[in-house]
Amino acid sequence: MDNYSAADDPGVTFCIGHHEPNRTLMVTPQVVSRAHESNYDMLTVPITTTHFHSRVLGLLSSYLSNLQSPSFDRIGTMATSQNTRPLTIPPLTKLDSNLTPNDATSQLVGVTSSWIDLCSPDPLIADLSRQVLMLEVAYAAFCGIGYLLIPIPKLHHGGMHSEGVVYYARAIQDALNLGPYIQFHIWLRMVDNSELEVDSMGDLAPLAREEYLQLEAGSLPKVDPFGTWDAWDLIRKTCKYHTRLFVALAMPKQLPALSVQSRWHSEPVHLLTIDSSSFLKNPKGYPVLSKAHQALIAKLMRLRTPPWILLCNVGPIPGLENAEGIEATQSQLSSSDYPSLSASKKHHDPTPHLSYIRNLQQRQPPRTPIERFGTGYQDYLQAPLQPLTVNLESITYEVFEKDPIKYEWYERAITKALRDWADQKKPTSHPDGKVILAVVGAGRGPLVTRALRASAEAGVEIDLWAVEKNQNAFVLLQRHNETIWDGKVTLVQSDMRSWKGPRVRRQATESGAQDPVGESLGIEDSLLYTPTKSTNDPGRASDFSAPIASGSTHTYVDIVVSELLGSFADNELSPECLDGINDLINPVHGISIPASYSAHLTPISAPKLHSDVVNQTISNPAAPETPYVVMLHAIDFLSTADSTGNTETLNQNTTNRASGSSGPTLATEFPTPFVQTAWSFSHPNRNIPPPSPMQSTISNSHNVRQTRLSFPTQNRGVCHGLAGYFETVLYGDVELSTNPVTMDAKSATMISWFPIYFPLKTPLNVPDNGEVVITMYRQTDDRKVWYEWMVEVYALERTSAPTTKLTTPAVTGIRSGSPSVDSLKGKENTPRPQGGSSNQTGYRRVRVGMSEMHSSIKEGCLM
Ligand SMILES: C[S@@+](CC[C@H](N)C(=O)[O-])C[C@H]1O[C@@H](n2cnc3c(N)ncnc32)[C@H](O)[C@@H]1O
């Protein structure tokens, strides 16, 4: 772990900008450099002026005054050209914009007009708004603006809710084409709250003609936690997950439930806007953010692309705009809150909000080992390794070997197994009574070193064998045997499936040890090496070439140690490889470390991964049917164990997956996912069917698996795919886990494996209180192994008086006894596995979506 020490961590750098909604100042390079002097990294600039605004209002008002009230035409429609005779805004004039291309343009975020209403139900207003946006985007593109902030879509029009978002989305689609080098940031509130949508003077929204409005307010709740996310989902889907389309998220004073926060965390939030009104005052009257705000910022800043922060309405940039601005900001704070300011001008901080955020940057908690290790790999799709068919490079082994936990845990497991062996006085397969231990798939040998240490620790003598098929790694094994292991290891360069097993002296065998494979089998097809060196004769340590002398015979392995696991446990063909040595394991007392491993699943929303898979599909049609290894970050778990998300309650006994610590903390952690076991494998496998005399090849059908698992979903969202994890029992209570629910308890800070991601070609929308059902197979044709997966989405429809809460939908197929299910037990407001059908609980499942059956057969793992 030396390379990943916290001391070398450069930490997170915040990029902070200044946003003044009514900036009238011409933003010149001098202005930008003053902003830099004040410690801002960038600032916003409106694309057009109030002159342009007045011009459009004037145009509209004279147009409306000459227009008859809209009426239904003969067909019965109103939104026809007859009612929306085109009103064209003439091109911009020099008074319409203060923006001029210059050297500082690249450090500006352009802001388009907030007084338009692209969502208006009145086609005239919607079209006029669209024209304003297009003129602004075109001029911004001309000036070389790289980032645009597009004001919040208006979701409420009288009794109508979110009806016009699709017009907004369509306009953004055009804008993306008009500004081909611009990154567009859609400004969104975290939740939809109709009371916050207040029209300002000069806004176009109130000018929508009554005929197009539904005036009655309706009975919708005022606050919809996922309402603005819904709007965003529609916009980005209309724009086909465009790679230049991002979210600018407005942080409110009162943060919403953690489930809403975690949803936004999964979206491409590239700007975070914080208004002065979202700050609290500390006892000295200085602006500060609540602990919950700090926690959310800390999480967002750990994303692959941390958002830039825009401070809004925090007063002018010092020295640039008149001093009234400063006074205006300070006057919001009562004078008694500012004792030091009134006492001495010396301590006056002209940018207290900025100072606070800069200070917050300094106080960011150090990144965890896995975060440091995974820098640059967050949400990055990687093809899984195929160590069976491809020889790994030394650097790949080197990366494995940096794991601070894995090898330590293997050593513990081997030590325990050896101690138990001795304590239980089990006979060994070696005539001298040594425990025969084989590390199969030894790589560069770290587990061999650990096995030797474990033997010393346990005080149990071993006869150590190391089998590796990678001829390049084998060179290092030979060198290590000479230089580190004192020649104590017998090295076998072979695929473990064709290894005939360890050899011991014949006379010793005759006195008791069994010969599992028979004297008739030779060793020609595997190169067998044995050290001829005696421990006190270092001069002969390099003599590894002499094949073992006749007079020896095969025997069993007592303990097999392997690490052939992939991100989904069995995806690097550990079962198939270990089957190949199954018969070599002592049939009575033999042990495999690992003893078992299991694959685990949960449905996720992963917009970034989806967009990346879509892009890869252009060059690789198999991309959407390929499982990927990914360090998952910008994702949201659709099925969670705790959906309450109260930010101010204590979150006891909940796994803290960001910091790796558990115990009572302020509830700032995102809800714990509901992860279920898909299947498992155990070794040695006493149930492998004998080869059929009818077949020339050995059947692998016993390694086929299938599962069907139901996941209750609390909040609506989009399922882009499945996150896969694994758990393994090495020996006894020594376990490794990448499952976010159990990883901290079983193997915190392990870095060797990232999760696996099974994408869906077409994302599926999931309703509130619904169910996602996953059907998955591990398939084989005896030559390769692949996965097939399919997702169904169900809405739960009430059929009778419910006998359970709506947050407790009936689920089918959950395997009780799985670690994740167990972890749910005893929690409030968590989905509980129910036997029986949904009908019994007052709900009927209605299928509302279904993916195709995906298959990774083209990218299958060759056996
Ligand atoms: C994931 S690496 C682990 C290496 C090492 N044991 C460690 O923990 O660092 C798996 C190793 O198993 C080897 N391997 C995979 N399948 C094998 C097989 N059928 N026979 C022999 N070696 C195999 C690979 O070449 C690779 O070196």
The ligand as a Gaussian input file, in Angstrom:
#p B3LYP/6-31G(d) Opt

LIG

0 1
 C       -5.892000     -13.765000      -9.941000
 S       -4.321000     -14.417000     -10.205000
 C       -3.795000     -14.694000      -8.559000
 C       -2.339000     -14.801000      -8.453000
 C       -1.812000     -14.974000      -7.035000
 N       -2.259000     -16.211000      -6.442000
 C       -2.250000     -13.794000      -6.175000
 O       -3.138000     -13.974000      -5.362000
 O       -1.661000     -12.734000      -6.317000
 C       -4.740000     -16.028000     -10.764000
 C       -3.541000     -16.795000     -11.209000
 O       -3.986000     -18.091000     -11.540000
 C       -3.360000     -18.509000     -12.744000
 N       -4.259000     -19.486000     -13.328000
 C       -5.525000     -19.286000     -13.768000
 N       -6.038000     -20.422000     -14.203000
 C       -5.097000     -21.363000     -14.053000
 C       -5.058000     -22.742000     -14.332000
 N       -6.093000     -23.358000     -14.883000
 N       -3.950000     -23.409000     -14.023000
 C       -2.893000     -22.778000     -13.468000
 N       -2.859000     -21.484000     -13.198000
 C       -3.970000     -20.777000     -13.475000
 C       -3.206000     -17.244000     -13.541000
 O       -2.197000     -17.352000     -14.507000
 C       -2.864000     -16.273000     -12.450000
 O       -1.494000     -16.266000     -12.227000

